[in-house]
Amino acid sequence: MYRVDIDSAHRLVTVTLRGFLTIAEAEAYMAELRTAHARTPALRGDFRMLLDLRDAMLPSREVLAVFRERHAALPHASRLALVTASALTRLQARRAIPHPALAFFDTPEAARAWLLE
């Protein structure tokens, strides 16, 4: 399961992932992100992204492949904050998400504060 929230005033995309995403859910999530970028002028240019993975299970290789392939065609956030519940998730995410401005947090509040500074 996933949820995408757009805060146009702060140019912030917040994504919450829960459970184990299937390939179909990963495809739907990436399509929703693509649509959000196309329909939201505030997300053109500099925007930031908060990815809450606290309740997500590590994705399969196939789901990771969908993320990589589809994400390459999307605009990239200037800052990316990941909220995680475990060190293993952080290690996996660090390997899977090459981003120059990637930071990890324990709470969404701390992540949002960093993104908006």
C-alpha positions as CSV (number, residue, x, y, z in Angstrom):
1,M,0.0,0.0,0.0
2,Y,1.1,3.5,-0.7
3,R,0.0,7.1,-0.2
4,V,1.2,10.2,-2.0
5,D,0.5,13.7,-0.6
6,I,1.5,16.9,-2.3
7,D,2.1,20.2,-0.3
8,S,2.3,22.7,-3.1
9,A,3.0,25.6,-0.8
10,H,6.2,24.0,0.4
11,R,7.0,22.2,-2.9
12,L,7.0,18.9,-0.9
13,V,6.0,15.4,-1.9
14,T,5.3,13.0,1.0
15,V,5.1,9.3,0.2
16,T,4.2,6.7,2.7
17,L,4.8,3.0,1.9
18,R,3.3,0.2,3.9
19,G,3.7,-3.5,3.8
20,F,5.1,-5.4,0.9
21,L,4.5,-3.7,-2.5
22,T,3.6,-5.9,-5.4
23,I,4.8,-5.0,-8.9
24,A,1.3,-3.8,-9.8
25,E,1.3,-1.5,-6.7
26,A,4.8,-0.2,-7.6
27,E,3.6,0.5,-11.1
28,A,0.5,2.4,-9.8
29,Y,2.6,4.3,-7.3
30,M,5.1,5.4,-10.0
31,A,2.2,6.4,-12.4
32,E,0.6,8.5,-9.6
33,L,3.9,10.3,-9.0
34,R,4.2,10.9,-12.8
35,T,0.7,12.4,-12.8
36,A,1.3,14.5,-9.8
37,H,4.4,16.0,-11.4
38,A,2.5,16.7,-14.6
39,R,-0.5,18.3,-12.8
40,T,1.3,20.3,-10.1
41,P,3.2,23.4,-11.2
42,A,4.9,23.6,-7.8
43,L,6.7,20.3,-8.5
44,R,8.4,21.6,-11.6
45,G,11.9,22.6,-10.9
46,D,13.1,22.5,-7.3
47,F,11.0,20.3,-5.0
48,R,11.7,18.0,-2.0
49,M,10.5,14.5,-1.1
50,L,9.8,12.7,2.1
51,L,9.6,8.9,1.9
52,D,8.2,7.3,5.0
53,L,9.3,3.6,5.0
54,R,8.7,2.8,8.7
55,D,5.9,0.4,8.0
56,A,7.2,-0.9,4.6
57,M,8.8,-4.3,4.1
58,L,12.0,-4.5,2.0
59,P,10.9,-4.7,-1.7
60,S,11.6,-7.5,-4.1
61,R,14.2,-7.2,-6.8
62,E,11.4,-6.9,-9.3
63,V,9.8,-4.0,-7.5
64,L,13.1,-2.3,-7.1
65,A,13.6,-2.7,-10.9
66,V,10.2,-1.0,-11.5
67,F,11.2,1.9,-9.2
68,R,14.6,2.4,-10.9
69,E,13.2,2.2,-14.4
70,R,10.2,4.5,-13.8
71,H,12.0,6.9,-11.6
72,A,14.6,7.6,-14.2
73,A,11.9,9.4,-16.3
74,L,10.7,11.6,-13.4
75,P,12.1,14.9,-12.2
76,H,14.4,14.4,-9.2
77,A,13.9,16.0,-5.8
78,S,16.6,18.4,-4.7
79,R,16.5,16.8,-1.3
80,L,15.3,13.3,-0.3
81,A,14.5,12.4,3.3
82,L,13.8,8.8,4.3
83,V,12.1,7.9,7.5
84,T,13.0,4.3,8.5
85,A,12.5,2.0,11.5
86,S,15.5,-0.2,11.1
87,A,19.2,-0.1,10.3
88,L,18.7,-2.8,7.7
89,T,16.2,-0.6,5.8
90,R,18.6,2.3,5.8
91,L,21.4,0.1,4.4
92,Q,19.2,-1.3,1.7
93,A,17.9,2.2,0.8
94,R,21.4,3.7,0.7
95,R,22.4,1.1,-1.8
96,A,19.2,1.3,-3.9
97,I,18.8,5.1,-3.9
98,P,21.8,7.0,-5.2
99,H,20.9,10.6,-4.4
100,P,23.4,13.4,-3.6
101,A,21.1,14.9,-0.9
102,L,19.8,11.9,0.8
103,A,19.3,11.9,4.6
104,F,17.8,9.4,7.0
105,F,15.5,10.2,10.0
106,D,13.6,8.4,12.7
107,T,10.5,10.6,12.5
108,P,8.6,12.3,9.8
109,E,8.7,15.6,11.8
110,A,12.5,15.6,11.8
111,A,12.6,14.7,8.1
112,R,10.2,17.5,7.2
113,A,12.1,20.1,9.3
114,W,15.3,19.2,7.4
115,L,13.5,19.3,4.0
116,L,12.0,22.8,4.7
117,E,15.2,24.4,6.2
